[in-house]
Amino acid sequence: MAKKKKEDKSGLFIPAGLFLGLGWGALYDNYSAGVLLGLGVGFLGMAIASFWGRK
C-alpha cells in the first residue's frame, strides 16, 4: 500500500501576505511599503509553517 503524501500548503502564505500588505499600504497611502511588508510576512509565515510541519 502506498503512503499518502501530505500536501504542502505553506506556499499560500506569500500571496496572502501580499494581499494583506497591499490592503495595509492602501490604508496608509504607501503601497510599496505595504507590499514589501506583506511579502516579508508571507515568507516568514511560510518558513514557520514548513518548520512546524517537518515532524
Backbone as ProteinMPNN parsed JSONL, in Angstrom:
{"seq_chain_A": "MAKKKKEDKSGLFIPAGLFLGLGWGALYDNYSAGVLLGLGVGFLGMAIASFWGRK", "coords_chain_A": {"N_chain_A": [[0.833, -1.165, 0.0], [0.579, 2.18, -0.846], [2.08, 5.065, 0.607], [0.325, 7.916, 1.705], [1.057, 11.063, 0.572], [1.628, 13.999, 2.322], [0.18, 17.083, 1.572], [1.826, 20.125, 0.831], [1.005, 23.183, 1.872], [2.129, 25.563, 2.455], [2.998, 27.486, 0.733], [0.937, 29.212, 0.256], [1.063, 31.299, 1.967], [2.546, 33.415, 0.953], [1.1, 34.78, -1.24], [-1.11, 35.492, 0.326], [0.039, 37.129, 2.281], [0.942, 39.177, 0.617], [-1.482, 40.275, -0.341], [-2.625, 41.132, 2.07], [-0.677, 42.989, 2.855], [-0.888, 44.776, 0.73], [-3.43, 45.804, 1.156], [-3.001, 46.993, 3.66], [-1.086, 48.873, 2.924], [-2.651, 50.472, 1.275], [-4.33, 51.642, 3.111], [-2.637, 53.377, 4.444], [-1.688, 54.866, 2.405], [0.688, 54.102, 1.122], [1.759, 52.117, -0.917], [3.98, 50.598, -1.813], [5.574, 50.102, 0.465], [3.748, 48.609, 1.928], [3.4, 46.335, 0.31], [5.987, 45.231, 0.342], [6.253, 44.748, 3.089], [4.159, 42.914, 3.441], [5.088, 40.845, 1.807], [7.385, 40.073, 3.181], [6.201, 39.17, 5.579], [4.742, 37.055, 4.538], [6.768, 35.296, 3.626], [7.984, 34.77, 6.071], [5.871, 33.51, 7.43], [5.615, 31.237, 5.806], [8.078, 30.004, 6.269], [7.883, 29.417, 9.001], [5.658, 27.706, 8.987], [6.635, 25.578, 7.438], [8.697, 24.723, 9.059], [7.355, 23.832, 11.388], [5.804, 21.861, 10.247], [7.455, 19.73, 9.67], [7.672, 17.408, 11.121]], "CA_chain_A": [[0.0, 0.0, 0.0], [1.382, 3.384, -0.975], [1.874, 6.087, 1.624], [-0.239, 9.173, 1.223], [1.976, 12.17, 0.795], [0.959, 15.173, 2.857], [0.341, 18.243, 0.702], [2.441, 21.301, 1.44], [0.239, 24.38, 1.528], [2.793, 26.725, 3.045], [3.187, 28.489, -0.312], [-0.193, 30.137, 0.249], [1.35, 32.434, 2.838], [3.118, 34.527, 0.197], [0.051, 35.644, -1.816], [-1.942, 36.043, 1.406], [0.787, 38.251, 2.841], [0.955, 40.28, -0.351], [-2.786, 40.938, -0.35], [-2.77, 41.864, 3.331], [0.221, 44.142, 2.79], [-1.445, 45.739, -0.223], [-4.527, 46.482, 1.859], [-2.41, 47.838, 4.688], [-0.469, 50.002, 2.233], [-3.705, 51.353, 0.78], [-4.837, 52.409, 4.25], [-1.681, 54.424, 4.783], [-1.282, 55.506, 1.146], [2.075, 53.757, 0.83], [1.596, 50.767, -1.455], [5.24, 49.841, -1.93], [5.956, 49.621, 1.794], [2.796, 47.566, 2.297], [3.703, 45.114, -0.453], [7.231, 44.659, 0.868], [5.963, 44.226, 4.425], [3.353, 41.71, 3.252], [5.948, 39.801, 1.252], [8.217, 39.602, 4.288], [5.355, 38.396, 6.484], [4.416, 35.815, 3.837], [7.934, 34.403, 3.674], [8.149, 34.36, 7.459], [4.829, 32.519, 7.7], [5.956, 30.011, 5.084], [9.198, 29.367, 6.965], [7.379, 28.872, 10.261], [4.793, 26.565, 8.674], [7.436, 24.442, 6.982], [9.457, 24.252, 10.22], [6.445, 23.098, 12.248], [5.225, 20.731, 9.537], [8.522, 18.794, 9.345], [7.667, 16.286, 12.076]], "C_chain_A": [[0.891, 1.247, 0.0], [1.044, 4.37, 0.137], [1.244, 7.313, 0.983], [0.723, 10.296, 1.57], [1.178, 13.39, 1.254], [1.236, 16.37, 1.95], [0.923, 19.414, 1.471], [1.689, 22.541, 0.97], [0.877, 25.637, 2.085], [3.045, 27.822, 2.009], [2.052, 29.484, -0.402], [0.046, 31.354, 1.133], [1.855, 33.639, 2.056], [2.029, 35.378, -0.456], [-0.863, 36.242, -0.746], [-1.257, 37.248, 2.042], [0.825, 39.44, 1.911], [-0.376, 41.025, -0.361], [-3.028, 41.709, 0.95], [-1.896, 43.119, 3.341], [-0.277, 45.207, 1.835], [-2.595, 46.515, 0.407], [-4.017, 47.434, 2.925], [-1.757, 49.078, 4.065], [-1.491, 50.98, 1.695], [-4.265, 52.211, 1.915], [-3.935, 53.593, 4.574], [-1.095, 55.126, 3.564], [0.203, 55.31, 0.837], [2.094, 52.298, 0.354], [2.89, 49.965, -1.463], [5.696, 49.305, -0.572], [5.025, 48.495, 2.243], [3.077, 46.258, 1.593], [4.966, 44.454, 0.074], [7.033, 44.079, 2.261], [5.151, 42.932, 4.317], [4.166, 40.555, 2.697], [6.848, 39.222, 2.344], [7.424, 38.753, 5.266], [4.981, 37.061, 5.844], [5.567, 34.82, 3.867], [8.181, 33.903, 5.098], [7.112, 33.303, 7.842], [5.103, 31.196, 7.028], [7.092, 29.272, 5.789], [8.739, 28.737, 8.271], [6.521, 27.64, 10.002], [5.597, 25.354, 8.214], [8.277, 23.871, 8.128], [8.581, 23.395, 11.126], [5.88, 21.85, 11.571], [6.225, 19.62, 9.219], [8.515, 17.519, 10.172], [7.666, 14.944, 11.457]], "O_chain_A": [[1.846, 1.335, 0.772], [-0.108, 4.497, 0.552], [1.586, 7.694, -0.137], [1.142, 10.449, 2.718], [0.176, 13.757, 0.639], [2.386, 16.641, 1.603], [0.558, 19.662, 2.62], [1.743, 22.897, -0.208], [0.222, 26.675, 2.175], [3.283, 28.971, 2.379], [2.186, 30.508, -1.074], [-0.693, 32.335, 1.051], [1.614, 34.776, 2.46], [2.018, 36.592, -0.256], [-1.339, 37.368, -0.894], [-1.897, 38.265, 2.31], [0.748, 40.585, 2.356], [-0.403, 42.255, -0.385], [-3.574, 42.812, 0.928], [-2.33, 44.182, 3.785], [-0.114, 46.401, 2.088], [-2.72, 47.724, 0.218], [-4.53, 48.542, 3.08], [-1.857, 50.182, 4.599], [-1.24, 52.185, 1.657], [-4.63, 53.367, 1.703], [-4.408, 54.672, 4.933], [-0.13, 55.882, 3.673], [0.881, 56.22, 0.358], [2.401, 51.381, 1.116], [2.884, 48.774, -1.15], [6.157, 48.168, -0.481], [5.471, 47.534, 2.87], [3.003, 45.191, 2.202], [5.004, 43.234, 0.235], [7.589, 43.028, 2.578], [5.429, 41.964, 5.026], [3.951, 39.405, 3.08], [7.043, 38.009, 2.412], [7.915, 37.726, 5.735], [4.91, 36.044, 6.534], [5.357, 33.632, 4.109], [8.546, 32.744, 5.299], [7.441, 32.317, 8.501], [4.855, 30.139, 7.61], [7.064, 28.046, 5.893], [9.166, 27.633, 8.609], [6.638, 26.641, 10.712], [5.267, 24.222, 8.568], [8.541, 22.669, 8.163], [9.017, 22.34, 11.585], [5.516, 20.889, 12.249], [5.861, 18.65, 8.553], [9.32, 16.624, 9.911], [7.662, 13.937, 12.166]]}, "name": "protein", "num_of_chains": 1, "seq": "MAKKKKEDKSGLFIPAGLFLGLGWGALYDNYSAGVLLGLGVGFLGMAIASFWGRK"}
